[in-house]
Amino acid sequence: MSLTSHTFFLLFLPLSLLFYWKVLKSAPARLWALLVLSYLFYGLADWKYIPLLLGLSWLTFYAARKGWFTAGILINLAVLASFKFIGFEFVLLRRLGFSNARMLLRLAFPLGLSYYSFKHIGYLLDVKRKRVPATADFLAFTTFSAFFPQVSAGPLSSFQDTGHQLRALPERVPASQIFDAIVYITIGLAKKLLIANVLLETFQSGTLSPMNPDSGLISAWLTVLSSVMGLYFDFSGYTDIVLGVGLLFGVQLPPNFNNPFLAQNIQEFWNRWHISLSSWFRVYLFFPLTRTLLIRFGQKRKALAQSLANLITMFLVGLWHGITFGNLSWGILMGLLLNLHTGLKRRNKLIQPRFLSTGGFLISIFVSLAIFTSPSYAYVKMLLTKLIGLGGFEGWSYFTTLGLERFGAILLLSLLIAFSGYAEADKLLHNRKWWFAAAIGLLLWLCLLFMGKPVDFIYVQF
C-alpha cells in the first residue's frame, strides 16, 4: 500500500486513527494496535515477507538479551546482503552458466529490509557498548521494528528514542500536534504529487536524455536539475508524510532533511541530507573505523586514517544503495569530496571568496547526484561529455517541439523552493494564521485530486 494512495488516506489511516483513539482507552492496548496495524500495512504491501520481519525482530531482541551481539549483527547483515545483491548474483550466475538462476528473480527485495535491519544493528551495537540496556519489552521492540509509517524507507530511528515513546504512548494528541501533522502530510504530498512526479516523469521518459543524439548542453543540465530536484522532493516529501502520520499516533520521528541546498560545503550537506542514514553510518561505522585505523597507523597519521575511513564509509553508503556504476561512483566521489574539503580546512586553505567555493560545491553535488541516478557507465560518460559542451548546443526550435512548458515551470518552482530556506515542512509549523490553515486545506484537497495510480517513492527500493 502506497502512502500516496486513496486507499491509505481515505480508508486505512482514518479508520486506524478512529479505532486507535476512540475505541482503545489504554496505552498497552494502543501499543498492541500499533503492532497489528504495522503488520497489516506491511502485509498489504508484501505479505510473504512478514515471517522475515518478525523473525529478525525476534532474533535481534533475544540476541541483545543474551549478549549474542556478533551473531545478531552478522545474521541481520547476511540477510540484508543476500537480498540486496540478488540482482547482481543473478547476473553473475547466468554468466557462469547456471541456466536455472532465474529462480532468484522470484525473490523480490523485501519492503523496508534495509531500514529495519539497520535499526536492529544499531540497537545491538548500542546495547553492546552499554549506551542503552537491553529491553525486556518484546511488544515495544517488535512495534519499533515494524512501525508502519517508517517501515518502507525510514527515517532511521533508535530504540532509545522511538522505543521510549512507544512504551509511554500519550492518552491524547493535542490539537496543535494534529495541525502540525496535517501540515507535514500536506507539504509531503505536494512535494511528491505536484513536483517530484512531474520532474521524474520527464527525466525517466528520456526526453532530455544525453543518449539522445539531438540533445546537447542545455538538455544535459536540465537532466541534472530534474533528476536531483525530483530525487530530493520525492524523498523529502516521503519524510514529511511519515513525520505527520507518526504525530497523529502520538510518536515523534526524527527529521531526515534540513534544507540541504543551503549548505556551504560537502560536510554541512551531509548534516542536512538523509540525516538519519548519515548519522547511522557516522556513529556505527565511520567513528569506530577511524579509531581502528588510528590504532593501526598511530596519531601521526591521523589525517590518513580519517581519509581512509571517509572513503570506505562513503563507498559502503554507495554500495548500500546497490551494485550499479552510478551508486558506486557516487559513493567514491562523495568520499573524495569530503576528503578534499577536510584537507583544505585542515590546512586553512578553503577557496575564497566564499561564493566561488559554495558554487563549486553545489555544482559537484548536482552532478554527483545525477551520476547516482544514472543507469549505466555509457549514460554517465555521455552526460559528462554534454555537460561541458562537447555535445553541442541546441537551438530554441529543439525545445519548442518537446512540449516541456509544464515541466519547465515545475522545475523553476522546485529550485526556488529548494533554495528558499522553507523547503521542509517543519519550517512552516509556527504559522497559526487562518489564511495559512485555509491554504493548507486547499493544498491538501488539490493533492487528493491529483492522486491517481499509486506511485512508489524512490527510496522504497533501497
Secondary structure in CASP SS format (residue, H / E / C, confidence):
PFRMAT SS
TARGET T0000
AUTHOR 0000-0000-0000
METHOD secondary structure of the structure
MODEL  1
M C 1.00
S C 1.00
L C 1.00
T C 1.00
S C 1.00
H H 1.00
T H 1.00
F H 1.00
F H 1.00
L H 1.00
L H 1.00
F H 1.00
L H 1.00
P H 1.00
L H 1.00
S H 1.00
L H 1.00
L H 1.00
F H 1.00
Y H 1.00
W H 1.00
K H 1.00
V H 1.00
L C 1.00
K C 1.00
S C 1.00
A H 1.00
P H 1.00
A H 1.00
R H 1.00
L H 1.00
W H 1.00
A H 1.00
L H 1.00
L H 1.00
V H 1.00
L H 1.00
S H 1.00
Y H 1.00
L H 1.00
F H 1.00
Y H 1.00
G H 1.00
L H 1.00
A H 1.00
D H 1.00
W H 1.00
K H 1.00
Y H 1.00
I H 1.00
P H 1.00
L H 1.00
L H 1.00
L H 1.00
G H 1.00
L H 1.00
S H 1.00
W H 1.00
L H 1.00
T H 1.00
F H 1.00
Y H 1.00
A H 1.00
A H 1.00
R H 1.00
K H 1.00
G C 1.00
W C 1.00
F H 1.00
T H 1.00
A H 1.00
G H 1.00
I H 1.00
L H 1.00
I H 1.00
N H 1.00
L H 1.00
A H 1.00
V H 1.00
L H 1.00
A H 1.00
S H 1.00
F H 1.00
K H 1.00
F C 1.00
I H 1.00
G H 1.00
F H 1.00
E H 1.00
F H 1.00
V H 1.00
L H 1.00
L H 1.00
R H 1.00
R H 1.00
L C 1.00
G C 1.00
F C 1.00
S H 1.00
N H 1.00
A H 1.00
R H 1.00
M H 1.00
L H 1.00
L H 1.00
R H 1.00
L C 1.00
A C 1.00
F C 1.00
P C 1.00
L C 1.00
G C 1.00
L H 1.00
S H 1.00
Y H 1.00
Y H 1.00
S H 1.00
F H 1.00
K H 1.00
H H 1.00
I H 1.00
G H 1.00
Y H 1.00
L H 1.00
L H 1.00
D H 1.00
V H 1.00
K H 1.00
R C 1.00
K C 1.00
R C 1.00
V C 1.00
P C 1.00
A C 1.00
T C 1.00
A C 1.00
D C 1.00
F H 1.00
L H 1.00
A H 1.00
F H 1.00
T H 1.00
T H 1.00
F H 1.00
S H 1.00
A H 1.00
F C 1.00
F C 1.00
P C 1.00
Q C 1.00
V C 1.00
S C 1.00
A C 1.00
G C 1.00
P C 1.00
L C 1.00
S C 1.00
S C 1.00
F H 1.00
Q H 1.00
D H 1.00
T H 1.00
G H 1.00
H H 1.00
Q H 1.00
L H 1.00
R H 1.00
A C 1.00
L C 1.00
P C 1.00
E C 1.00
R C 1.00
V C 1.00
P C 1.00
A H 1.00
S H 1.00
Q H 1.00
I H 1.00
F H 1.00
D H 1.00
A H 1.00
I H 1.00
V H 1.00
Y H 1.00
I H 1.00
T H 1.00
I H 1.00
G H 1.00
L H 1.00
A H 1.00
K H 1.00
K H 1.00
L H 1.00
L H 1.00
I H 1.00
A H 1.00
N H 1.00
V H 1.00
L H 1.00
L H 1.00
E H 1.00
T H 1.00
F H 1.00
Q H 1.00
S H 1.00
G C 1.00
T C 1.00
L C 1.00
S C 1.00
P C 1.00
M C 1.00
N C 1.00
P C 1.00
D C 1.00
S C 1.00
G C 1.00
L H 1.00
I H 1.00
S H 1.00
A H 1.00
W H 1.00
L H 1.00
T H 1.00
V H 1.00
L H 1.00
S H 1.00
S H 1.00
V H 1.00
M H 1.00
G H 1.00
L H 1.00
Y H 1.00
F H 1.00
D H 1.00
F H 1.00
S H 1.00
G H 1.00
Y H 1.00
T H 1.00
D H 1.00
I H 1.00
V H 1.00
L H 1.00
G H 1.00
V H 1.00
G H 1.00
L H 1.00
L H 1.00
F C 1.00
G C 1.00
V C 1.00
Q C 1.00
L C 1.00
P C 1.00
P C 1.00
N C 1.00
F C 1.00
N C 1.00
N C 1.00
P H 1.00
F H 1.00
L H 1.00
A C 1.00
Q C 1.00
N C 1.00
I H 1.00
Q H 1.00
E H 1.00
F H 1.00
W H 1.00
N C 1.00
R C 1.00
W C 1.00
H C 1.00
I H 1.00
S H 1.00
L H 1.00
S H 1.00
S H 1.00
W H 1.00
F H 1.00
R H 1.00
V H 1.00
Y H 1.00
L H 1.00
F H 1.00
F H 1.00
P H 1.00
L H 1.00
T H 1.00
R H 1.00
T H 1.00
L H 1.00
L H 1.00
I H 1.00
R H 1.00
F H 1.00
G C 1.00
Q H 1.00
K H 1.00
R H 1.00
K H 1.00
A H 1.00
L H 1.00
A H 1.00
Q H 1.00
S H 1.00
L H 1.00
A H 1.00
N H 1.00
L H 1.00
I H 1.00
T H 1.00
M H 1.00
F H 1.00
L H 1.00
V H 1.00
G H 1.00
L H 1.00
W H 1.00
H H 1.00
G C 1.00
I C 1.00
T C 1.00
F H 1.00
G H 1.00
N H 1.00
L H 1.00
S H 1.00
W H 1.00
G H 1.00
I H 1.00
L H 1.00
M H 1.00
G H 1.00
L H 1.00
L H 1.00
L H 1.00
N H 1.00
L H 1.00
H H 1.00
T H 1.00
G H 1.00
L H 1.00
K H 1.00
R H 1.00
R C 1.00
N C 1.00
K C 1.00
L C 1.00
I C 1.00
Q C 1.00
P C 1.00
R H 1.00
F H 1.00
L H 1.00
S H 1.00
T H 1.00
G H 1.00
G H 1.00
F H 1.00
L H 1.00
I H 1.00
S H 1.00
I H 1.00
F H 1.00
V H 1.00
S H 1.00
L H 1.00
A H 1.00
I H 1.00
F H 1.00
T C 1.00
S C 1.00
P C 1.00
S C 1.00
Y H 1.00
A H 1.00
Y H 1.00
V H 1.00
K H 1.00
M H 1.00
L H 1.00
L H 1.00
T H 1.00
K H 1.00
L H 1.00
I C 1.00
G C 1.00
L C 1.00
G C 1.00
G C 1.00
F C 1.00
E C 1.00
G C 1.00
W H 1.00
S H 1.00
Y H 1.00
F H 1.00
T H 1.00
T C 1.00
L C 1.00
G C 1.00
L C 1.00
E H 1.00
R H 1.00
F H 1.00
G H 1.00
A H 1.00
I H 1.00
L H 1.00
L H 1.00
L H 1.00
S H 1.00
L H 1.00
L H 1.00
I H 1.00
A H 1.00
F C 1.00
S C 1.00
G C 1.00
Y C 1.00
A C 1.00
E C 1.00
A H 1.00
D H 1.00
K H 1.00
L H 1.00
L C 1.00
H C 1.00
N C 1.00
R C 1.00
K C 1.00
W H 1.00
W H 1.00
F H 1.00
A H 1.00
A H 1.00
A H 1.00
I H 1.00
G H 1.00
L H 1.00
L H 1.00
L H 1.00
W H 1.00
L H 1.00
C H 1.00
L H 1.00
L H 1.00
F H 1.00
M C 1.00
G C 1.00
K C 1.00
P C 1.00
V C 1.00
D C 1.00
F C 1.00
I H 1.00
Y H 1.00
V H 1.00
Q H 1.00
F C 1.00
END
